[in-house]
């Protein structure tokens, strides 16, 4: 076994570069395959919530609107970089996503560089391979979200910080600060980590009896701070210039804090209670609510954010027990195996990728191994304190607010590194330990490692309360197929919904619409539209579509029946009135048709073609009277 271990070491030593190139190619291949698979799904170019917000912001930037009109609500680096890409790529989502895939491949190489600072080449290569096939990285690289950028920047921060601490020169500390500042204007959570870096460096620095090391420590920390301020200050100044407000980076902190710390918070949903669920609607509502509560219609963004911070702290002070329990629950959710979606239900997207389902690593597998790696690294006194500080501070920076799957992504590369370390150490233990392989397997550290794996796997098993109602997931996907005009693909989705929830009126409505517009199966279409109408008899859209289905099916009597019902509910329904006039026209009931068109002209005097239709029918009626 030891011979095999040495052979592996020689292989890695001799062909490490070739292996690294091969792993990079795997990372690229996996991402391209995933990109192609998802592009053929209904989610391929669909934008929702945050991705839609970033896209619209980037489009405005690409059109030349580089100066904001108000204080930044969100950190601006990602939208501005996306805007630059859009400027040269004609607002192409595909180009932006492919660049993000390339950035993800770059993060794999960066992880290798970071790993070489802490562990051997074999472990670093294994970690790079695991990162290359980590499923959720591919998922987020295919969304217009900040994840690939922040992962890349944070890897650069950790790599630069480690080198600065070892080199003990001034220049690397300024560079590290600059990278921290860039990460902060992408996502400010890293600032909590930066606050603790001086404490960490105090303990790991070389100490000298004459106090020189203290002066060096002060100088290095000053450079770190200055470097951090270089990217941050322009954002702060911009906020002051455009809004006359003192906001360091972005003003969303307060409302996000309240979202995660209020009596109705579930730790996951990013919605303020009693506000609209849409991105823009929710934003406008929380601003209005804060201004009304402050009694100041001109309240600045910092004051609005401060109001929500106060509301969150008020809940914590008045309910310390419940708030503590809720904070622990958020910590549990943060490390849960279930991938919590913030913009969409992730499992409904990834099921469209064979690669993702069968050939990627997931968090449920990674997390137990990572905790074993942390245990073994501490046991063998590896210098991993900086990595652990990053993991702990980043986790804390999110559980103070609310949690979801994408927020933990910056930790994934370092968890992968620990997981790879655990695997390599296990192999070494089995290969080089004393006794037979069974005895080596049950050696002290191995036994503790197995206990950690089992306990972690049990503790992080998917929390049932996170699973979204399957009916809603199928319904949303069906809606996306309709949006893409693929009604045949929408039918199975809505069939699933009505099977699971037979009295879901809108599912019957959409299923009927899909049968009518896809295979043109009007018999099934009207069956489901009739069911929808029975469940929601006052829904005018259902009535209109039911009338249209009968109209196209040439069942004019039934079409008339439903259009007349529609007009009793909404006498000024344009489409319904026009359709009823067309029904009468096809039946040769010219006087009735004329009456409907005249009513239409009265209600909608600017409607194109109505007056021409009236003249045409009057002419026909005139000729009919002359013949008589």
Secondary structure, DSSP 8 states (H G I E B T S, - for coil): -HHHHHHHHHHHHHHHHHHHHHHHHHHHHHHHHHHHHHHTSTTTT---THHHHHHHHHHHHHTT--S-SS--SS--HHHHHHHHHHHHHTT-HHHHHHHHHHHHHHHHHHHHHHHHHHS-HHHHHHHHHHHHTBHHHHHHHTTTSSHHHHHHHHHHHHHHHHHHHHH--HHHHHHHHHHHHHHHTT-TTHHHHHHHHHHHHHHHS---TTSHHHHHHHHHHHHHHHHHHHHHHHHHHHHHHHHS---SS-S-HHHHHHHHSSTT--SS----TTS-SSHHHHHHHHHHHHHHHHT-TT--HHHHHHHHHHHHHHHHHHTHHHHHHHHHHHHHHHT-SS---SSS-HHHHHTT-HHHHHSSB-HHHHHHHHHHHHHHHHHTT-S-HHHHHHHHHHHHHHHTS---GGGGHHHHHHHHHHHHHHHHHHHHHHHHSSS-HHHHHTSHHHHHHHHHHHHHHHHTS--GGG---HHHHHHHHHHHHHHTT-HHHHHHHHHHHHHH-TT-HHHHHHHHHHHHHTT--HHHHHHHHHHHHHHSTT-HHHHHHHHHHHHHTT-HHHHHHHHHHHHHH-TT-HHHHHHHHHHHHHTT-HHHHHHHHHHHHHH-TT-TTHHHHHHHHHHHHHHHHHH-
